[in-house]
Amino acid sequence: MLKLNVTDFTKYPGPRYIKLGSNSGEEFREEYLIKKLKQDPEVVVNLDGVLGYGSSFLEEIFGGVVRAMPEHPATEHPNGDPVVKHSFITVEMINFIKNNLVSNDDPSVKNEIRDYILRQTEQLKGA
């Protein structure tokens, strides 16, 4: 099991996409979360210590990691950019992340993230 602290990336989470600005959810997902998942299928994400989260930042990380699964039907983002697929990502990995989030500073963030994950995993069933 690996631990991933958002504060190792930034204390100031930014926008959804890299092209919209620094410290984006897309960058965190691709450069931090995906890289950790390649090392270990069990990653605990600690959300504490930042100065607040925008919903687009969180959705792009956690909804985005589900969309990155090869069996997810999404092929492009709403902005038209292609969805990068990662063949090694499994439902078990996603469930581990969802069930082991750390957010003592604001526990409601965990429910928000779980909702983003649920919305995307429901699309897997319909694929």
DOMAR-270206 format. One record per atom (N, C-alpha, C): residue in three letters; x, y, z. Coordinates in steps of 0.1 Angstrom, whole numbers, padded with zeros to 4 digits, always signed. Example, Ala and Ser with C-alpha at 12.3 -4.5 7.8 and 13.67 -1.06 7.14 Angstrom:
2
ALA+0132-0057+0078 ALA+0123-0045+0078 ALA+0132-0033+0078 SER+0128-0022+0071 SER+0137-0011+0071 SER+0129+0000+0079 
***
This chain:
127
MET+0008-0012+0000 MET+0000+0000+0000 MET+0009+0012+0000 LEU+0005+0022-0009 LEU+0013+0035-0009 LEU+0004+0046-0005 LYS+0010+0056+0001 LYS+0002+0068+0005 LYS+0006+0079-0004 LEU-0004+0087-0008 LEU-0003+0099-0017 LEU-0009+0111-0010 ASN-0001+0121-0007 ASN-0006+0133+0000 ASN-0008+0143-0011 VAL-0020+0149-0012 VAL-0022+0160-0022 VAL-0012+0171-0019 THR-0008+0174-0007 THR+0001+0185-0003 THR+0015+0182-0009 ASP+0018+0170-0013 ASP+0031+0167-0020 ASP+0030+0173-0034 PHE+0019+0175-0039 PHE+0016+0181-0052 PHE+0014+0196-0051 THR+0005+0201-0042 THR+0003+0215-0040 THR-0006+0217-0027 LYS-0005+0229-0022 LYS-0014+0233-0011 LYS-0026+0241-0017 TYR-0024+0244-0030 TYR-0034+0253-0037 TYR-0039+0246-0050 PRO-0049+0237-0048 PRO-0054+0230-0060 PRO-0060+0240-0070 GLY-0057+0237-0083 GLY-0061+0246-0094 GLY-0073+0241-0102 PRO-0073+0243-0115 PRO-0084+0240-0123 PRO-0085+0225-0127 ARG-0095+0222-0136 ARG-0096+0208-0140 ARG-0085+0204-0149 TYR-0082+0211-0160 TYR-0072+0207-0170 TYR-0059+0215-0169 ILE-0049+0208-0174 ILE-0035+0214-0174 ILE-0035+0227-0182 LYS-0042+0227-0193 LYS-0041+0239-0202 LYS-0049+0251-0196 LEU-0056+0249-0185 LEU-0063+0260-0178 LEU-0055+0266-0167 GLY-0044+0260-0163 GLY-0036+0266-0153 GLY-0028+0256-0145 SER-0020+0261-0136 SER-0012+0252-0128 SER-0019+0244-0117 ASN-0013+0234-0113 ASN-0018+0225-0102 ASN-0032+0220-0105 SER-0034+0215-0117 SER-0047+0210-0122 SER-0050+0196-0117 GLY-0062+0192-0117 GLY-0067+0179-0114 GLY-0061+0169-0124 GLU-0061+0173-0136 GLU-0056+0164-0147 GLU-0041+0161-0144 GLU-0033+0171-0141 GLU-0019+0169-0138 GLU-0017+0160-0126 PHE-0025+0162-0115 PHE-0024+0154-0103 PHE-0027+0139-0107 ARG-0038+0137-0114 ARG-0042+0123-0118 ARG-0031+0116-0126 GLU-0026+0123-0136 GLU-0017+0117-0146 GLU-0002+0115-0140 GLU+0002+0126-0133 GLU+0016+0126-0128 GLU+0018+0121-0114 TYR+0008+0120-0106 TYR+0009+0115-0093 TYR+0001+0102-0090 LEU-0012+0103-0092 LEU-0021+0091-0089 LEU-0018+0079-0098 ILE-0018+0081-0111 ILE-0016+0071-0120 ILE-0002+0065-0118 LYS+0008+0073-0116 LYS+0022+0068-0114 LYS+0022+0059-0101 LYS+0015+0063-0090 LYS+0015+0055-0078 LYS+0007+0042-0081 LEU-0003+0042-0088 LEU-0011+0030-0091 LEU-0003+0020-0100 LYS+0007+0025-0108 LYS+0016+0016-0115 LYS+0025+0009-0106 GLN+0028+0016-0094 GLN+0038+0010-0085 GLN+0030+0000-0075 ASP+0018+0003-0072 ASP+0010-0005-0062 ASP-0004-0003-0065 PRO-0012-0014-0065 PRO-0027-0013-0068 PRO-0035-0007-0056 GLU-0028-0005-0045 GLU-0035+0000-0033 GLU-0029+0014-0030 VAL-0036+0025-0033 VAL-0031+0038-0030 VAL-0041+0045-0021 VAL-0036+0050-0010 VAL-0044+0058-0001 VAL-0041+0073-0004 VAL-0052+0080-0007 VAL-0050+0095-0010 VAL-0054+0103+0002 ASN-0045+0111+0007 ASN-0047+0120+0018 ASN-0050+0134+0013 LEU-0062+0139+0016 LEU-0067+0151+0010 LEU-0064+0163+0020 ASP-0059+0160+0032 ASP-0057+0171+0042 ASP-0046+0180+0039 GLY-0047+0193+0044 GLY-0036+0202+0043 GLY-0037+0212+0032 VAL-0047+0212+0024 VAL-0048+0222+0013 VAL-0058+0233+0017 LEU-0058+0243+0009 LEU-0067+0254+0012 LEU-0080+0254+0004 GLY-0085+0242+0003 GLY-0098+0240-0003 GLY-0097+0234-0017 TYR-0109+0228-0021 TYR-0109+0221-0034 TYR-0121+0226-0042 GLY-0118+0228-0055 GLY-0128+0230-0065 GLY-0134+0217-0069 SER-0147+0217-0072 SER-0153+0204-0076 SER-0147+0199-0089 SER-0143+0208-0098 SER-0137+0203-0111 SER-0124+0196-0109 PHE-0116+0201-0100 PHE-0103+0195-0096 PHE-0105+0181-0092 LEU-0114+0179-0082 LEU-0117+0166-0076 LEU-0123+0156-0087 GLU-0133+0161-0094 GLU-0139+0153-0104 GLU-0129+0148-0115 GLU-0120+0157-0119 GLU-0111+0153-0129 GLU-0101+0142-0124 ILE-0098+0143-0111 ILE-0089+0133-0106 ILE-0096+0119-0105 PHE-0107+0120-0097 PHE-0113+0107-0093 PHE-0124+0102-0103 GLY-0131+0110-0109 GLY-0140+0106-0121 GLY-0131+0103-0132 GLY-0120+0111-0134 GLY-0111+0109-0145 GLY-0103+0096-0145 VAL-0100+0091-0133 VAL-0093+0078-0132 VAL-0102+0067-0136 VAL-0115+0068-0133 VAL-0124+0058-0138 VAL-0125+0059-0153 ARG-0127+0071-0159 ARG-0127+0072-0173 ARG-0115+0067-0180 ALA-0104+0067-0173 ALA-0091+0062-0179 ALA-0091+0047-0180 MET-0100+0040-0175 MET-0101+0025-0176 MET-0105+0022-0190 PRO-0098+0012-0196 PRO-0101+0009-0211 PRO-0116+0005-0213 GLU-0123-0001-0204 GLU-0136-0005-0206 GLU-0146+0007-0204 HIS-0142+0018-0200 HIS-0151+0030-0198 HIS-0154+0035-0212 PRO-0167+0039-0215 PRO-0170+0043-0229 PRO-0165+0057-0233 ALA-0161+0065-0223 ALA-0156+0079-0227 ALA-0144+0078-0235 THR-0144+0086-0246 THR-0133+0087-0255 THR-0127+0101-0256 GLU-0135+0111-0252 GLU-0129+0124-0251 GLU-0136+0132-0240 HIS-0128+0142-0235 HIS-0133+0151-0225 HIS-0143+0161-0231 PRO-0150+0168-0222 PRO-0160+0178-0227 PRO-0153+0189-0235 ASN-0140+0191-0233 ASN-0133+0201-0240 ASN-0127+0196-0254 GLY-0130+0183-0257 GLY-0126+0178-0270 GLY-0113+0170-0269 ASP-0105+0171-0259 ASP-0093+0164-0258 ASP-0096+0149-0256 PRO-0087+0140-0261 PRO-0090+0126-0259 PRO-0087+0121-0245 VAL-0095+0111-0241 VAL-0093+0105-0228 VAL-0081+0096-0229 VAL-0071+0097-0221 VAL-0059+0088-0221 VAL-0064+0076-0213 LYS-0062+0064-0219 LYS-0066+0051-0213 LYS-0054+0045-0207 HIS-0056+0038-0195 HIS-0045+0031-0189 HIS-0050+0016-0186 SER-0044+0007-0193 SER-0050-0007-0193 SER-0048-0014-0180 PHE-0040-0009-0171 PHE-0037-0016-0159 PHE-0047-0012-0148 ILE-0055-0002-0150 ILE-0064+0003-0139 ILE-0076-0007-0138 THR-0079-0011-0126 THR-0090-0020-0124 THR-0101-0014-0115 VAL-0113-0020-0115 VAL-0123-0016-0105 VAL-0119-0018-0091 GLU-0111-0029-0088 GLU-0106-0031-0075 GLU-0097-0020-0070 MET-0089-0014-0079 MET-0080-0003-0075 MET-0089+0009-0072 ILE-0099+0012-0080 ILE-0108+0023-0078 ILE-0115+0022-0065 ASN-0120+0010-0062 ASN-0127+0007-0050 ASN-0118+0009-0038 PHE-0106+0005-0039 PHE-0096+0007-0028 PHE-0094+0022-0025 ILE-0092+0030-0036 ILE-0091+0044-0034 ILE-0103+0050-0027 LYS-0115+0046-0033 LYS-0128+0052-0028 LYS-0130+0049-0013 ASN-0126+0037-0009 ASN-0129+0032+0005 ASN-0118+0036+0015 ASN-0107+0042+0010 ASN-0096+0045+0019 ASN-0091+0060+0018 LEU-0100+0068+0014 LEU-0097+0083+0013 LEU-0095+0088+0027 VAL-0085+0098+0029 VAL-0083+0104+0042 VAL-0086+0119+0040 SER-0096+0124+0048 SER-0100+0138+0048 SER-0105+0142+0061 ASN-0096+0144+0071 ASN-0100+0148+0084 ASN-0103+0163+0085 ASP-0097+0171+0076 ASP-0100+0185+0076 ASP-0114+0188+0072 ASP-0119+0180+0062 ASP-0132+0182+0057 ASP-0138+0169+0052 PRO-0144+0161+0061 PRO-0149+0148+0058 PRO-0159+0148+0047 SER-0166+0159+0044 SER-0176+0159+0033 SER-0169+0157+0019 VAL-0156+0160+0018 VAL-0149+0158+0006 VAL-0149+0144+0001 LYS-0148+0135+0011 LYS-0149+0120+0008 LYS-0162+0117+0001 ASN-0173+0121+0006 ASN-0186+0118+0000 ASN-0187+0124-0014 GLU-0182+0136-0016 GLU-0182+0142-0029 GLU-0174+0134-0039 ILE-0162+0129-0035 ILE-0153+0121-0044 ILE-0160+0108-0047 ARG-0166+0102-0037 ARG-0173+0089-0039 ARG-0184+0090-0049 ASP-0191+0102-0049 ASP-0201+0104-0058 ASP-0196+0105-0072 TYR-0185+0112-0074 TYR-0178+0113-0087 TYR-0174+0099-0092 ILE-0169+0091-0084 ILE-0165+0077-0087 ILE-0177+0069-0091 LEU-0187+0070-0083 LEU-0200+0062-0086 LEU-0206+0066-0099 ARG-0206+0079-0102 ARG-0212+0083-0115 ARG-0205+0077-0127 GLN-0192+0076-0126 GLN-0184+0070-0137 GLN-0184+0055-0137 THR-0184+0049-0125 THR-0185+0034-0125 THR-0198+0029-0130 GLU-0209+0037-0128 GLU-0222+0033-0134 GLU-0222+0032-0149 GLN-0214+0041-0155 GLN-0212+0040-0170 GLN-0205+0028-0174 LEU-0196+0022-0165 LEU-0190+0009-0169 LEU-0200-0002-0171 LYS-0210-0002-0162 LYS-0220-0012-0163 LYS-0228-0011-0176 GLY-0230+0001-0180 GLY-0238+0003-0192 GLY-0230+0002-0205 ALA-0217+0000-0204 ALA-0208+0000-0216 ALA-0210-0012-0224 
***
